[in-house]
Amino acid sequence: MRCVIARFPFDLTKAGVLESMKGVKPEEVIGESVIIGRRTYPVKQVGQILTRQDRRDFTAGEVLRAMTRLGFTCHGSIAHPAAATGMLSPLQRASAMLGTPATA
């Protein structure tokens, strides 16, 4: 499958991703993650290994989209605990989802 990550085209296959990640020890997952084989990897670690680019050159969303299209199980970032309780106003809830502080 052809995908674009950090403005560069890549031809990725599920077998190729599995082979590239074989023997790679997962880092601690904070935020978005992808399950490859029986291991859970941070999305940025997977992107760095597959593209051989610096992690600052691509977004987690680009790698998440590619891994999802290849059939891997992906998890987004963990929602803010206060947002799950329903105690926030709609503005605060939207701000928490965007990762910016609420200004109400």
Wavefront OBJ file of the C-alpha trace (Angstrom):
o trace
v 0.000 0.000 0.000
v 1.320 3.409 -0.906
v 1.089 6.063 1.778
v 2.609 9.480 2.345
v 4.383 10.199 5.618
v 6.152 13.532 6.091
v 5.617 14.367 2.388
v 7.501 11.228 1.267
v 5.776 8.257 -0.418
v 6.261 4.801 1.098
v 5.132 1.387 -0.115
v 4.219 -0.497 3.040
v 2.913 -4.014 3.471
v 1.722 -5.750 6.615
v 4.426 -8.413 6.214
v 7.063 -5.708 5.698
v 6.014 -3.892 8.870
v 6.091 -7.147 10.852
v 9.576 -7.901 9.526
v 10.862 -4.382 10.259
v 9.576 -4.492 13.845
v 10.872 -8.001 14.552
v 13.325 -7.876 17.458
v 12.580 -4.224 18.282
v 11.916 -3.642 21.975
v 8.880 -1.388 22.518
v 9.422 1.883 24.328
v 7.015 3.064 27.033
v 3.666 3.946 25.474
v 2.495 7.486 26.166
v -0.256 8.586 23.815
v -1.010 6.862 20.526
v 0.002 3.225 20.065
v -0.168 0.388 17.566
v -0.207 -3.359 18.234
v 2.221 -5.227 16.003
v 2.383 -8.947 16.635
v 1.906 -9.330 20.370
v 3.608 -6.066 21.310
v 2.288 -2.553 21.731
v 4.538 0.154 20.298
v 4.333 3.938 20.456
v 3.290 5.220 17.039
v 6.275 7.551 16.762
v 8.701 4.636 17.363
v 7.051 2.623 14.582
v 7.137 5.610 12.237
v 10.815 6.229 12.926
v 11.751 2.623 12.199
v 9.631 2.318 9.053
v 10.548 5.662 7.495
v 14.071 6.090 8.916
v 13.150 9.710 9.596
v 13.398 11.791 12.735
v 10.260 11.618 14.892
v 9.805 15.378 14.567
v 9.400 15.057 10.776
v 6.021 13.274 10.832
v 2.852 13.273 12.886
v 1.404 10.383 14.845
v -1.767 10.749 12.780
v 0.065 9.983 9.543
v 1.452 6.737 10.944
v -1.852 5.824 12.618
v -3.700 6.168 9.310
v -1.147 3.988 7.512
v -1.142 1.290 10.210
v -4.956 1.250 10.349
v -5.171 0.845 6.562
v -2.733 -2.082 6.810
v -5.010 -3.771 9.352
v -3.102 -3.195 12.588
v -4.955 -2.346 15.797
v -4.303 1.256 16.768
v -5.179 3.205 19.892
v -5.457 6.972 20.144
v -4.201 9.014 23.048
v -5.859 8.489 26.389
v -8.601 11.021 27.044
v -8.232 13.453 29.914
v -9.782 11.796 33.034
v -11.945 14.836 33.815
v -13.496 14.651 30.346
v -14.765 11.132 31.037
v -16.709 12.235 34.127
v -18.922 14.642 32.177
v -18.176 17.464 34.616
v -16.813 19.733 31.883
v -18.678 22.282 29.819
v -18.841 21.651 26.063
v -16.102 24.274 25.535
v -13.831 22.635 28.098
v -14.519 19.174 26.676
v -13.649 20.358 23.132
v -10.515 22.077 24.429
v -9.433 18.905 26.252
v -9.889 16.848 23.070
v -7.776 19.340 21.128
v -5.128 19.406 23.826
v -5.399 23.121 24.500
v -6.313 24.772 27.799
v -9.917 25.917 28.268
v -10.500 29.668 28.256
v -13.958 29.799 29.819
l 1 2 3 4 5 6 7 8 9 10 11 12 13 14 15 16 17 18 19 20 21 22 23 24 25 26 27 28 29 30 31 32 33 34 35 36 37 38 39 40 41 42 43 44 45 46 47 48 49 50 51 52 53 54 55 56 57 58 59 60 61 62 63 64 65 66 67 68 69 70 71 72 73 74 75 76 77 78 79 80 81 82 83 84 85 86 87 88 89 90 91 92 93 94 95 96 97 98 99 100 101 102 103 104
